[in-house]
Structures are given as structure tokens and as C-alpha cells.
Amino acid sequence: MAKPVDLAKKYDQRIALQRQSGSTVVNGQLQPNWTTYRSVHAAVLQITSAEMAIAMGASAMASHLVDIRYYAKVNEVDQILWRGRTLSILGVTNPDGKRVETRIACLEIKQKPTS
């Protein structure tokens, strides 16, 4: 098992876990509103789809792997805000089964330019 000092070095990024909190109509389209419910330290790894398929055997659509200290309440209906980027959660796992760490596979949501 990883020592607390090792984990502190690993989790060198700050992310916000967000959950949908309703929606509003913008230009005639329904847009979800997101509220941050927890801010945590994380390790964020940008990956290629080939690396993702090998690493987790999951969807080849993933663009990021995010590791945080174990947190059971995060799930696929949430999203992550990291460095101004929005990551949609594709899957959540407890890789070692010991409730030490949560691994989150994500796909970056590209923002459409506003005109």
C-alpha cells in the first residue's frame, strides 16, 4: 500500500467534482447547470485512446485518467473541472479493491466557441 507521503506527491493537481443542479434555457436550448460539491487533490494523466484500451480495457474514447484518494460518492453522472477544462466521467473504479484510491476515466468536453 502507498504511504501517505507518496500519495501527497502523486496528487499534485486540484480538481473540482461537479454535479448537475438543474438547467436553464439558453438560446432556446436546455443547458445543464453544474455545481461543485467537492474540491480534491488529484493526479491527472492525459492519455491516448490506445493507452486507455490497454490500461483499463474500457472505452477507447477516454482522454484522461484521474486518480484521487478513495471517494465512493463520485459517479458517472458527475463531471470534473480541471484547469478550466471540463471532463465528462465515463467510468469510476477502485483499482486495488482496498478503498485507497479512486480512478476515474474521463473524456474532455470541447467547448463550442461563442460568436
C-alpha positions as MATLAB code, in Angstrom:
seq = 'MAKPVDLAKKYDQRIALQRQSGSTVVNGQLQPNWTTYRSVHAAVLQITSAEMAIAMGASAMASHLVDIRYYAKVNEVDQILWRGRTLSILGVTNPDGKRVETRIACLEIKQKPTS';
ca = [
       0.000    0.000    0.000;
       1.233    3.509   -0.794;
       2.481    5.640    2.072;
       0.668    8.943    2.756;
       3.781   10.916    1.746;
       3.892    9.106   -1.612;
       0.223    9.863   -2.233;
       0.721   13.539   -1.347;
       3.424   13.797   -4.023;
       1.272   11.955   -6.549;
      -1.812   14.171   -6.150;
      -0.278   17.408   -7.438;
      -3.344   18.880   -9.202;
      -6.535   20.423   -7.856;
      -9.862   19.385   -9.403;
     -13.499   20.194   -8.738;
     -16.092   17.412   -8.729;
     -19.363   18.772  -10.086;
     -22.930   17.512  -10.165;
     -25.831   18.769  -12.260;
     -28.011   21.132  -10.256;
     -30.810   21.925  -12.655;
     -30.920   23.509  -16.075;
     -31.665   26.770  -17.842;
     -32.824   27.684  -21.335;
     -30.138   29.431  -23.414;
     -30.982   30.479  -26.974;
     -33.933   28.100  -26.947;
     -31.858   25.107  -25.820;
     -31.846   23.442  -22.426;
     -28.390   23.786  -20.806;
     -27.412   21.971  -17.578;
     -26.163   23.927  -14.572;
     -23.253   22.369  -12.672;
     -22.378   22.909   -9.016;
     -19.080   21.982   -7.386;
     -19.750   19.622   -4.484;
     -16.167   18.717   -3.638;
     -12.690   20.017   -4.427;
      -9.848   17.491   -4.104;
      -6.202   16.919   -4.957;
      -5.672   14.555   -7.874;
      -3.220   13.076  -10.328;
      -4.379   13.856  -13.867;
      -2.928   11.952  -16.799;
      -3.749   12.864  -20.380;
      -3.790    9.676  -22.419;
      -4.350    8.442  -25.921;
      -7.237    6.140  -26.673;
      -4.796    3.259  -27.297;
      -3.267    3.684  -23.824;
      -6.731    3.703  -22.308;
      -7.751    0.478  -24.020;
      -4.604   -1.226  -22.753;
      -4.696    0.247  -19.230;
      -8.322   -0.348  -18.330;
      -9.869   -2.354  -21.117;
     -12.555    0.314  -21.208;
     -13.927    2.677  -23.792;
     -11.386    3.899  -26.315;
     -12.999    7.340  -26.148;
     -11.279    8.389  -22.909;
      -8.834   11.281  -22.968;
      -7.825   11.497  -19.287;
      -7.293    9.278  -16.250;
      -7.810   10.980  -12.902;
      -6.705    9.397   -9.615;
      -7.935   10.710   -6.256;
      -7.957    9.409   -2.717;
     -10.808    6.935   -2.319;
     -14.192    8.628   -2.556;
     -17.238    6.419   -3.038;
     -19.727    9.164   -3.950;
     -18.251   10.143   -7.321;
     -20.040    8.537  -10.284;
     -20.755    8.745  -13.998;
     -23.378   11.488  -13.719;
     -20.738   13.884  -12.377;
     -18.102   15.867  -14.230;
     -14.661   17.233  -13.367;
     -13.434   20.779  -13.781;
      -9.635   20.894  -14.159;
      -7.588   23.918  -15.249;
     -10.657   25.432  -16.889;
     -11.316   22.216  -18.812;
     -14.427   20.084  -18.432;
     -14.009   16.310  -18.177;
     -17.066   14.094  -18.521;
     -16.814   10.965  -16.356;
     -17.027    7.698  -18.305;
     -16.249    5.241  -15.522;
     -15.143    5.034  -11.894;
     -13.106    2.198  -10.392;
     -11.371    1.234   -7.171;
      -8.251   -0.238   -8.835;
      -6.787   -2.218   -5.920;
     -10.088   -3.036   -4.200;
      -8.752   -1.688   -0.896;
     -10.544    1.670   -0.908;
      -7.279    3.604   -1.035;
      -7.727    5.247   -4.397;
     -10.448    6.032   -6.926;
      -9.562    6.004  -10.635;
     -11.785    7.965  -12.984;
     -11.763    7.594  -16.782;
     -12.840   10.827  -18.480;
     -13.469   12.395  -21.848;
     -12.725   16.082  -22.287;
     -15.732   18.088  -23.438;
     -14.597   20.608  -26.015;
     -16.373   23.912  -25.569;
     -18.026   25.319  -28.670;
     -16.747   28.798  -29.498;
     -19.272   31.533  -28.823;
     -19.927   34.015  -31.576;
];
